[in-house]
Amino acid sequence: MNSLSNGITPILAVDDDVGLLLSIKASLVSAGMPEPTLVSDSSKVMEIIRSSRFHLVLLDLVMPEPNGMQLLEQIKGEFPSLECIIITAVDDVSSAVQAMKFGAYDYLIKPINSEKLIISINRALERYNLKNKLALFERSQTFLDLENPSAFAGMIAEDPAMAMVFHQVEVVAPTDYNLVITGESGTGKEMIARIIHNLSARSKGPFIAVNMASFSKSLFEDDFFGHAKGAYTGAVSEKKGFFEAASGGTIFLDEVTELELSLQGKMLRVIQERELYRLGSTQARNIDVRIISATNKDIKEEIDMKHFREDLFYRLNMFHINVPPLRARTDDILPLARHFLKIHAEKNGKIINSIDPEFIQCLIAYSFPGNVRELENIMAKAVLLESGHVLTTSSIRDIIPSSCPPQRRKEDVMTLEEAEKMHILNALEATDGNRTQAAKILGIGLRTLQRKLKEWSAE
């Protein structure tokens, strides 16, 4: 069966079951979507795609040669921007992961729920448009090109690297995509997440920020899914979890890679089914949230080490934004320093009008393992120690772990690993060895700190 729609359609449906193809067509048309092109002979698919301008292909997995997985690999190899949704009766995790690796947008299990199918198709088409819009940003971007510059007023940035980040934010914010924000601690990942929320259609809904490193296995389900009255001793009333509390808005999962592996499956099910059960309840509750996750780790490395589920990553990572470290955007150092100087001078009732050039050179030469958060701490301490009206190097010589020369020799520059180690050890010294307090100051999870100390002790 080859049923070409009347006129141009962005959707191609491929399945050797003609009845299912007609059912998909009926679902789309009744939802007000374009009538799809229907193909039951998989050997004709590539020829049809090459002669048309599709945005999305719905692919059955089990078909005569070529099967759905083979077609998926061919399509993404030849037309990488073309979105694909796998539809199959085989509920197999390895097949789902393989499909996602090849570039599938989604993996739906038969019998198909029409509502979920329409939602998935709409989002896949949205992503197609998003990727094509992002292709326009391959050239250098400027802050002058921003459509909503006022949305970024809370972030001090002048470096071109951040201009690109801001443009990515503007492109993805109006969509309803789950996304992952990566970057070192202190780079402003939560601020980026809040801006995305404020620029989205969910801006009037709640923004719930949760640090995943702070939840134990025993508290996770109660805090995220809630509980029914009488679910356990002490549950004297019903309780909404974070997902329900964020309904209509955004939930921000900071340090998402810190989530216990045994709990990741529970999180995956909620994301896939868009419903949850409170502890002690058999009633399914629909959830309507956008999930923005953040991590300072290499998430692909965490997957390779079997610390993070690959199928969960694909559900969370519909779009990715990487926030560069401060040392990679040196044009931001001075504007940020002046911004923090003004804040902390006013806070301490001091009149400090300028920054000495040697002080500036000192900052620019520094690697900032703690990024923007560390820069603010440095400026706050420098303001506190400064006795004059100009911020001089005398106020930071004991703060920045270097002699602050006007210009460093290459051989004197510490490696990032050395600087990170020194910074962490300084934080532990300042807290008399209290790891919990040190982790809080450093802006990292306690488990992350413990892991690093264990690695160093083994050297």
For each residue, the residues with C-beta under 8 A, 3 or more apart:
1: 18 21 38 39 40 41
2: 38 39 40 41 44 48
3: 21 25 37 38 39
4: 37
5: 9 34 35 36 37
6: 35
7:
8: 52 53
9: 5 12 34 35 36 37 54
10: 34 53 54 55 56 125 128
11: 28 33 34 36 37 54 55 56 57 58 121 125
12: 9 36 37 39 45 48 49 52 54 56 57 58
13: 21 24 25 36 37 38 39 57 58
14: 39 40 42 45 57 58 59 60 63 68 71
15: 18 20 21 24 40 58 59 60 63 87
16: 40 41 42 60 63 64
17: 20 21 40 60
18: 1 15 21 22 40
19: 22 23
20: 15 17 23 24 60 87 110 112
21: 1 3 13 15 17 18 24 25 38 39 40
22: 18 19 25 26 38
23: 19 20 26 27 112
24: 13 15 20 21 27 28 36 38 58 112 117
25: 3 13 21 22 28 29 35 36 38
26: 22 23 29 30
27: 23 24 30 31 112 114 117 118
28: 11 24 25 31 33 34 35 36 118 121
29: 25 26 32 33 35
30: 26 27
31: 27 28 114 118
32: 29
33: 11 28 29 118 121 122
34: 5 9 10 11 28
35: 5 6 9 25 28 29
36: 5 9 11 12 13 24 25 28 58
37: 3 4 5 9 11 12 13 48 52 54
38: 1 2 3 13 21 22 24 25
39: 1 2 3 12 13 14 21 42 44 45 48
40: 1 2 14 15 16 17 18 21
41: 1 2 16 44 45
42: 14 16 39 45 63 64 65 66 67 68 71
43: 65 66
44: 2 39 41 47 48
45: 12 14 39 41 42 48 49 57 66 71 75
46: 49 50 71 74 75 78
47: 44 50 51
48: 2 12 37 39 44 45 51 52
49: 12 45 46 52 54 57 75 78 79 82
50: 46 47 78
51: 47 48
52: 8 12 37 48 49
53: 8 10
54: 9 10 11 12 37 49 57 82
55: 10 11 82 83 125 128 129
56: 10 11 12 82 83 84 85 105 121 124 125 128
57: 11 12 13 14 45 49 54 75 82 83 84 85
58: 11 12 13 14 15 24 36 84 85 87 121
59: 14 15 68 71 72 84 85 86 87 104
60: 14 15 16 17 20 63 68 86 87 88
61: 67 68 69 86 87 88 90 95 99
62: 67 68 88 89 90
63: 14 15 16 42 60 66 67 68 71
64: 16 42 67
65: 42 43 70
66: 42 43 45 63 70 71 74
67: 42 61 62 63 64 70 71
68: 14 42 59 60 61 62 63 71 72 86 88
69: 61 72 73 95 98 99 102
70: 65 66 67 73 74
71: 14 42 45 46 59 63 66 67 68 74 75
72: 59 68 69 75 76 84 86 99 102 103 104
73: 69 70 76 77 102
74: 46 66 70 71 77 78
75: 45 46 49 57 71 72 78 79 82 84
76: 72 73 79 80 82 84 102 103
77: 73 74 80
78: 46 49 50 74 75
79: 49 75 76 82
80: 76 77 103
81: 128 131 132
82: 49 54 55 56 57 75 76 79 128
83: 55 56 57 105 124 125 127 128
84: 56 57 58 59 72 75 76 103 104 105
85: 56 57 58 59 104 105 106 107 108 120 121 124
86: 59 60 61 68 72 96 99 104 106 107 108
87: 15 20 58 59 60 61 108 110 112
88: 60 61 62 68 91 95 107 108 109 110
89: 62 109 110
90: 61 62 95 109
91: 88 109
92: 95 96
93: 96 97 311
94: 97 98
95: 61 69 88 90 92 98 99 107
96: 86 92 93 99 100 107 311
97: 93 94 100 101 310 311 314
98: 69 94 95 101 102
99: 61 69 72 86 95 96 102 104 107
100: 96 97 103 104 107 310 311 314
101: 97 98
102: 69 72 73 76 98 99
103: 72 76 80 84 100
104: 59 72 84 85 86 99 100 107
105: 56 83 84 85 120 123 124 127
106: 85 86 120 123 124
107: 85 86 88 95 96 99 100 104
108: 85 86 87 88 112 116 117 120
109: 88 89 90 91 112
110: 20 87 88 89
111:
112: 20 23 24 27 87 108 109 116 117
113: 116 117
114: 27 31 117 118
115: 118 119
116: 108 112 113 119 120 274
117: 24 27 108 112 113 114 120 121
118: 27 28 31 33 114 115 121 122
119: 115 116 122 123
120: 85 105 106 108 116 117 123 124
121: 11 28 33 56 58 85 117 118 124 125
122: 33 118 119 125 126
123: 105 106 119 120 126 127 175 176 177 318
124: 56 83 85 105 106 120 121 127 128
125: 10 11 55 56 83 121 122 128 129
126: 122 123 129 130 175 176 177
127: 83 105 123 124 130 131 175 177 318 319
128: 10 55 56 81 82 83 124 125 131 132
129: 55 125 126 132 133
130: 126 127 133 134 171 172 175 177 319
131: 81 127 128 134 135
132: 81 128 129 135 136
133: 129 130 136 137 171
134: 130 131 137 168 171
135: 131 132 138
136: 132 133 139
137: 133 134 141 164 167 168 171
138: 135
139: 136
140: 160 164
141: 137 145 160 163 164 166 167
142: 145 160 163
143: 146 149 157 158 163 166
144:
145: 141 142 163 167
146: 143 149 152 163 166 167 170
147: 170
148: 151 152 170 199
149: 143 146 152 153
150: 153
151: 148 170 195 198 199
152: 146 148 149 155 157 166 169 195
153: 149 150
154: 191 195
155: 152 162 166 188 191 192 195
156: 332 335 336 339
157: 143 152 162 163 166 329 332 335
158: 143 162 331 332 335
159: 162 163 329 330 331 332
160: 140 141 142 163 164 331
161: 164 165 324 328 329
162: 155 157 158 159 165 166 324 329 332
163: 141 142 143 145 146 157 159 160 166 167
164: 137 140 141 160 161 167 168
165: 161 162 168 169 192 321 322 323 324
166: 141 143 146 152 155 157 162 163 169 170
167: 137 141 145 146 163 164 170 171
168: 134 137 164 165 171 172 321
169: 152 165 166 172 173 192 195 196 199 321
170: 146 147 148 151 166 167 173 199
171: 130 133 134 137 167 168 174
172: 130 168 169 175 177 179 196 319 321
173: 169 170 195 196 197 199 200
174: 171 199 200 201
175: 123 126 127 130 172 200 319
176: 123 126 200 201 202 290
177: 123 126 127 130 172 290 318 319
178: 271 290 291 292 293 315 316 317 318 319
179: 172 196 292 293 316 317 318 319 320 321
180: 256 292 293 294 295 299 313 316 317 319 320 321
181: 189 192 193 292 293 294 320 321 322 323
182: 189 294 295 296 299 320 321 322 323
183: 187 188 189 294 296 322 323 324 325
184: 187 296 325 369 371
185: 296 370 371 373 442 443 444
186: 326 370 371 372 373 374 443
187: 183 184 323 324 325 326 371 372
188: 155 183 191 192 323 371 372
189: 181 182 183 192 193 254 294 296 323
190: 193 194 209 252 254 294
191: 154 155 188 194 195
192: 155 165 169 181 188 189 195 196 321 323
193: 181 189 190 196 197 207 209 250 252 292 294
194: 190 191 197 198 207 252
195: 151 152 154 155 169 173 191 192 198 199
196: 169 172 173 179 192 193 199 200 250 292
197: 173 193 194 200 202 203 207 249 250 252 290 292
198: 151 194 195 203
199: 148 151 169 170 173 174 195 196 203
200: 173 174 175 176 196 197 203 250 290
201: 174 176
202: 176 197 205 248 249 250 290
203: 197 198 199 200
204: 248
205: 202 246 247 248 249 250
206: 245 246 247 248 249 250
207: 193 194 197 246 249 250 252
208: 242 245 246 249 250 251 252
209: 190 193 252 254
210: 215 224 242 251 252 253 254
211: 214 215 254 255 445
212: 215 253 254 255 256 257 258 259
213: 254 255 258 445 446 447 448
214: 211 445
215: 210 211 212 219 220 223 224 259
216: 219 220
217: 220 260 262 263
218:
219: 215 216 222 223
220: 215 216 217 223 224 259 260 263 266
221: 224 225 241 263 266 279
222: 219 225 226 227 239 241 279
223: 215 219 220 241 242
224: 210 215 220 221 241 242 243 267 270
225: 221 222 241 243 266 270 276 277 278 279
226: 222 238 239 240 241 244 278 279
227: 222 231 232 235 238 239 241 278 279 280 281
228: 231 235 238 278 279 280 281
229: 235 236 237 238 280
230: 235 280
231: 227 228 235 278 279 280 281
232: 227 235 279 280
233:
234:
235: 227 228 229 230 231 232 239 279 280
236: 229
237: 229
238: 226 227 228 229 278
239: 222 226 227 235 278
240: 226 244 245
241: 221 222 223 224 225 226 227 244 245 276 278
242: 208 210 223 224 245 246 251
243: 224 225 246 247 251 270 276 287 289
244: 226 240 241 247 276 285 287
245: 206 208 240 241 242
246: 205 206 207 208 242 243 249 250 251 289
247: 205 206 243 244 287 288 289
248: 202 204 205 206 288 289
249: 197 202 205 206 207 208 246 289 290
250: 193 196 197 200 202 205 206 207 208 246 289 290 291 292
251: 208 210 242 243 246 289 290 291 292
252: 190 193 194 197 207 208 209 210 292 293 294
253: 210 212 256 259 291 292 293 294 316
254: 189 190 209 210 211 212 213 293 294
255: 211 212 213 258 294 295 296 445 448
256: 180 212 253 259 293 294 295 316
257: 212 295 297 299 302 307 308
258: 212 213 255 445 447 448
259: 212 215 220 253 256 263 264 267 308
260: 217 220 263 264
261: 264 306 307 308 309
262: 217 265
263: 217 220 221 259 260 266 267
264: 259 260 261 267 268 308 309 312
265: 262 268 269 309 312
266: 220 221 225 263 269 270
267: 224 259 263 264 270 271 312
268: 264 265 271 272 309 311 312 315
269: 265 266 272 273
270: 224 225 243 266 267 273 274 275 276 287
271: 178 267 268 274 291 312 315 316
272: 268 269 315
273: 269 270
274: 116 270 271 286 287 288
275: 270 284 285 286 287
276: 225 241 243 244 270 284 285 287
277: 225 281 282 283 284 285
278: 225 226 227 228 231 238 239 241 281 283 285
279: 221 222 225 226 227 228 231 232 235
280: 227 228 229 230 231 232 235
281: 227 228 231 277 278
282: 277
283: 277 278
284: 275 276 277
285: 244 275 276 277 278
286: 274 275
287: 243 244 247 270 274 275 276
288: 247 248 274
289: 243 246 247 248 249 250 251
290: 176 177 178 197 200 202 249 250 251
291: 178 250 251 253 271 316
292: 178 179 180 181 193 196 197 250 251 252 253
293: 178 179 180 181 252 253 254 256 316 317
294: 180 181 182 183 189 190 193 252 253 254 255 256
295: 180 182 255 256 257 299 302
296: 182 183 184 185 189 255 444 448
297: 257 301 302 448
298: 301 302
299: 180 182 257 295 302 303 308 313 317
300: 303 304
301: 297 298 304 305
302: 257 295 297 298 299 305 307 308
303: 299 300 306 307 308 309 310 313
304: 300 301
305: 301 302
306: 261 303
307: 257 261 302 303
308: 257 259 261 264 299 302 303 312 313
309: 261 264 265 268 303 312 313
310: 97 100 303 313 314
311: 93 96 97 100 268 314 315
312: 264 265 267 268 271 308 309 315 316
313: 180 299 303 308 309 310 316 317
314: 97 100 310 311 317
315: 178 268 271 272 311 312 318
316: 178 179 180 253 256 271 291 293 312 313
317: 178 179 180 293 299 313 314 320
318: 123 127 177 178 179 315
319: 127 130 172 175 177 178 179 180
320: 179 180 181 182 317
321: 165 168 169 172 179 180 181 182 192
322: 165 181 182 183
323: 165 181 182 183 187 188 189 192
324: 161 162 165 183 187 328 329
325: 183 184 187 328 329 368 371
326: 186 187 329 330 332 333 336 368 371 372 375
327: 330 367 368
328: 161 324 325
329: 157 159 161 162 324 325 326 332 333
330: 159 326 327 333 364
331: 158 159 160 334 335
332: 156 157 158 159 162 326 329 335 336
333: 326 329 330 336 337 363 364 368 375
334: 331 337 338 355 360 363 364
335: 156 157 158 331 332 338 339
336: 156 326 332 333 339 340 372 375 376
337: 333 334 340 341 355 360 363 375 379
338: 334 335 341 342 355
339: 156 335 336 342 343
340: 336 337 343 344 375 376 379 380
341: 337 338 344 345 352 355 379 383 391
342: 338 339 345 346
343: 339 340 346 347
344: 340 341 347 348 379 380 383 384
345: 341 342 348 350 351 352 383
346: 342 343 349
347: 343 344
348: 344 345 383 384
349: 346
350: 345 383 386
351: 345 389
352: 341 345 383 386 388 389 390 391
353: 389 390
354: 389 390 391
355: 334 337 338 341 359 360 390 391
356: 359 360 390 391 392 393
357: 360 361
358: 361 362 392 393 404 406
359: 355 356 362 363 382 391 392 393 395 396 404
360: 334 337 355 356 357 363 364
361: 357 358 364 365 404 406 407
362: 358 359 365 366 393 396 400 402 404
363: 333 334 337 359 360 366 375 378 400
364: 330 333 334 360 361
365: 361 362 402 404 405 407 408
366: 362 363 400 402
367: 327 413 414 416 419
368: 325 326 327 333 371 372 374 375
369: 184 374 416 419 420 423
370: 185 186 373 374 375 377 423 442 443
371: 184 185 186 187 188 325 326 368 374 375
372: 186 187 188 326 336 368 375 376
373: 185 186 370 376 377 443
374: 186 368 369 370 371 377 378 423
375: 326 333 336 337 340 363 368 370 371 372 378 379
376: 336 340 372 373 379 380
377: 370 373 374 380 381
378: 363 374 375 381 382 396 399 400
379: 337 340 341 344 375 376 382 383
380: 340 344 376 377 383 384
381: 377 378 384 385 395 396 399
382: 359 378 379 385 386 391 395 396 399
383: 341 344 345 348 350 352 379 380 386 391 395
384: 344 348 380 381
385: 381 382 395 396
386: 350 352 382 383 390 391 392 394 395
387:
388: 352 392
389: 351 352 353 354
390: 352 353 354 355 356 386
391: 341 352 354 355 356 359 382 383 386 395
392: 356 358 359 386 388 395
393: 356 358 359 362 396 397 404
394: 386 397
395: 359 381 382 383 385 386 391 392 399
396: 359 362 378 381 382 385 393 399 400 404
397: 393 394 400 403 404
398:
399: 378 381 382 395 396
400: 362 363 366 378 396 397 404
401: 419 422 423 426
402: 362 365 366 405 408
403: 397
404: 358 359 361 362 365 393 396 397 400
405: 365 402 408
406: 358 361
407: 361 365
408: 365 402 405 412 413
409: 412 413
410: 413
411:
412: 408 409
413: 367 408 409 410
414: 367 418 419 422
415: 418 419
416: 367 369 419 420
417: 420 421
418: 414 415 421 422
419: 367 369 401 414 415 416 422 423
420: 369 416 417 423 424 452
421: 417 418 424 425 452 456
422: 401 414 418 419 425 426
423: 369 370 374 401 419 420 426 427 442
424: 420 421 427 428 438 442 449 452 453
425: 421 422 428 429
426: 401 422 423 429 430
427: 423 424 430 431 438 441 442
428: 424 425 431 433 434 435 438
429: 425 426 432 433
430: 426 427 438 441
431: 427 428 434 435 437 438 441
432: 429
433: 428 429 438
434: 428 431 437 438
435: 428 431 438 439 446 449 450 453
436: 439 440 446
437: 431 434 440 441
438: 424 427 428 430 431 433 434 435 441 442 449
439: 435 436 442 444 445 446 448 449
440: 436 437 443
441: 427 430 431 437 438
442: 185 370 423 424 427 438 439 449
443: 185 186 370 373 440
444: 185 296 439 448 449
445: 211 213 214 255 258 439 448 449
446: 213 435 436 439 449 450
447: 213 258 450 451
448: 213 255 258 296 297 439 444 445 451 452
449: 424 435 438 439 442 444 445 446 452 453
450: 435 446 447 453 454
451: 447 448 454 455
452: 420 421 424 448 449 455 456
453: 424 435 449 450 456 457
454: 450 451 457 458
455: 451 452 458 459
456: 421 452 453 459
457: 453 454
458: 454 455
459: 455 456
